[in-house]
Amino acid sequence: MAHDMGITKLPDGGWEVRVTVVDPRTGRQRWLRRRTQGTLKEARDLRNELRVIARRGEVEPTPSRMRLGDCIESWLRSKAMRVRPSTATEYASTLAHALPVLGDYYLDAITAWDIEAWFTEQVKVVKPVTANNRLRVLRRCLKDSCAKAGIPNPASFVESVPAGRRRGRGLKPHALRALLDAYNHEDTRPLVLTLAWTGMRWGEASALRWEDIDQTEGTIVVQRAHWQGRVGKTKSGREREVPLHPLLRDALQEHRRRLLARQDPGLEAGWCFATLAVRGPDKGSVKLRNPSSVQKPWARACEKAGVKASPHDLRRTFVDLLRLAEVDAVVEHAIVGHVDDEMRERYSTVRAPEAAAALNKAFQRVMGEES
């Protein structure tokens, strides 16, 4: 039986008192509830006290305040114009795990404790490496959104958890040399050498055009990437120059001579590593290579060289070689095109001779000049 608005008689003889309050972190109304075993007058007095508390804590939503869900949507739209479709899709699916818990919170009301609590739950339901990746993407989104709003980033205080040994890893110099010596598939060997000697991502190397290669200057311009047949921008959204090592230059020249000799359709289209579709509605048309095109020769080469690796491990190996050669971080980022920590590179200019010198120094170990 109800007695006055917001006061309800309970079966045990007590009273439930409730008033509406606006949550300052979400801007949404919720009930503020209390119970008392006193008289009806005492219940009314409690209701008045709760109304005072509600008024003190109420924060009216204003147009200038954005919820995290809106920030995520805006951030994803921005990234969709700058990164590959596969990367944009990965960002969206990753951030979808944060929306149910944090999406309604105002950006300026989220605390490190909120993110820590969310991350703790993620660690309970998925592998540590997956939880860390979700935190990493959320941290990047919050970093950009908070910077635009001029407020501190609460995610910067939340640390990832140990994820154990990563599945992919770089090869030692002698193992890389053995793998490249064992890889003898004529059509795809130049592509594998490009991956190994430039540190490009697969989508970047497979989307190279002959016009991107400047043999006079000794550089390759990386300005596009390919994913599932779609050609677009690189993962970082920016083009970069990588040095063309003499050994790779010679291999690409020989590759081009073979393409000319057999009048390869991909050469006419301008692609360095194209092939022909062998099935489906596009059968017989020129297409760019996917990683599956090297699966069998790669497995044979790995078995012959006695190594376990994936094509992407060539990029990891390249980065390791630069690090072992003590190449400056700005030069490394300029060559490899990492997405994070770009500010120092943005305010520095890495010239082609400097990048070439770094590459030569890194690959001395592979060439056998160092043990």
Protein Blocks (a to p, Z undefined) as FASTA:
>chain_A
ZZhehiacdfkopacdddddddfklopacddddddfbdfklmmmmmmmmmmmmmmmpccd
dfkbccfklmmmmmmmmmmmmmcfklmmmmmmmmmmmmmmmmmpcfklpcfklmmmmmmm
mmmmmcfklmmmmmmmmmmmmmmmmmmnopacfklmpccddebjafbdcddfklmmmmmm
mmmcfklmmmmmmmmmnopafklmmmpcfklpcfknopacdfbdceehiacddfkopacd
ddddfklmmmmmmmmmmmmmnopaklmnopakbccdfedjkgoiacdddfklmmmmmmmm
mmmnopacdfklmmmmmmmmmmmnopafklmmmmnopabhklmmmmpccdfklmmmmmmm
mmmmmnopaZZ
